Amino acid sequence: MASRIGINPATGEKISEYNRITSREALDKIAASKKEYHHWKQKTFEERATLMYALADVFDKNKEEYAQLATREMGKVIGQSRKEIEKCALVCRYYAEHASTLLADETVKTEATKSYVTFQPVGVILAVMPWNFPFYQVIRFAIPALMGGNTGVLKHASNVQGCAFAIEDAFLKAGFPKGVFMNLNVEAKDVKILIENKNIVAITLTGSDATGRSVASIAGQNLKKTVMELGGSDAYIILDDVDLEEATDLATFGRLQNNGQTCIAAKRFIVHDAIYDAFLALFTKKMKAAKMGDPTNEDVYYGPMARHDLRDELHGQVLKTIEQGGRLVLGGVIPEGKGAYYPATILVDLEPGMEAFDNELFGPAASVMRAKDDVHAVELANNSQFGLGSGVFTGNRERGEKLALQLEAGSSFVNKLVVSDPRLPFGGIKNSGYGRELAAYGIREFVNTKTIWIA
Ligand code: NAP
């Protein structure tokens, strides 16, 4: 049987070894999930909510253990891992409280005696998830899907299998019936067989656009619904009326949080000509001063990347950009040592056609560009294959809102870094995917929106 060895990206040491299950075994688990679905869908919102509150308590109670596990497996700075677990509890409580309202029947006045829309569960949802928020990404799909009466099975990223099993265990600890949520420790190549299986009704994927294309095309062949949460290259426009200290603090954190590996991280900074030089100088100073190191140390600003191959891939993109005429202002050199570390890096003088302009840099490397004016800034921001998040930093909220409305993205924030919040929908356009998670929009993705007409 194939196994997967877990490596601590901070040290390069082996930390775990998990046996893979075969696709046959995974299909048996999916069949068990389908069987459980027939019971689970009969539960009331109140019954499901009781379990969700219990799950939130499990996250609270085991926060330190789960946070340490995430940090060990993918290198997130420990304080940010703790926040991630807190957010999981928040999502559980949000949907426990609101799911019945979000999925309440909607009466529609027609010539019928009675006509309304009702939202019914659809079955077993397959989730293919990434490692960068190893607890939260899973919870973000699972909680609304389960509150809607579906069951869920997870194919998690190979390097965070400890987290995948911990999440499965958390559901059991909270008292969920076995089968409502299950981890399938299969290889990526087996996902096709799972999608094709009759017991899987829909697929949600969070990952790269390349994986998205593959999974969506298989699902399409099988006429199964998908939600795609893919990559991003979020643009932040920095206008000439900003407080530069504040803007550069946000920019530094936005680029380095989660060791630079957040889909909605600030990746491209589009800076108004009048303040470009001052912004770049201060941003460079702060990026340089940010402390890189062991992610279990409380005082570290950012840690290693999640895997050595991902670090090498990012370095390749930086080198390619320089070859293409981009200019390196900071970083760009792999440090000595065993961990998958990559230093805070800044690239400038970028043009369309260059790697850093066209593609996502999924690590601590920032692109900084100069904009002539507001119109040019929006043009540069929208000149991207992606459309996940985006932002505007300005001293004038109205000016910021005007630009935010013109940005081609699923979210545009003014004077704040984009975050995912259970009260608001989250997702992208263009190659960042389609469909939405969270809020009412997320819980309505995996339900049968059904019309009832009583003549
Ligand atoms: P990835 O390589 O696409 O992997 C994501 C998941 O897909 C993993 O479980 C992976 O399994 C699996 N997978 C890989 N190739 C597959 C295939 N051909 N068929 C089926 N499954 C496959 O992405 P990643 O490197 O883990 O994550 C980084 C990307 O995710 C970035 O682009 C980031 O922007 C994006 N992301 C988007 C969001 C969002 O909400 N929009 C959130 C977080 C991350 P293995 O680990 O076994 O390969």
Boltz pocket constraint, residues with backbone or C-beta under 6 A from the ligand:
constraints:
  - pocket:
      binder: B
      contacts: [[A, 128], [A, 129], [A, 130], [A, 131], [A, 132], [A, 137], [A, 155], [A, 156], [A, 157], [A, 158], [A, 159], [A, 186], [A, 187], [A, 188], [A, 189], [A, 191], [A, 192], [A, 206], [A, 207], [A, 208], [A, 209], [A, 210], [A, 211], [A, 212], [A, 214], [A, 215], [A, 228], [A, 229], [A, 230], [A, 231], [A, 232], [A, 262], [A, 263], [A, 264], [A, 360], [A, 362], [A, 388], [A, 427], [A, 428], [A, 432], [A, 433]]
      max_distance: 6.0
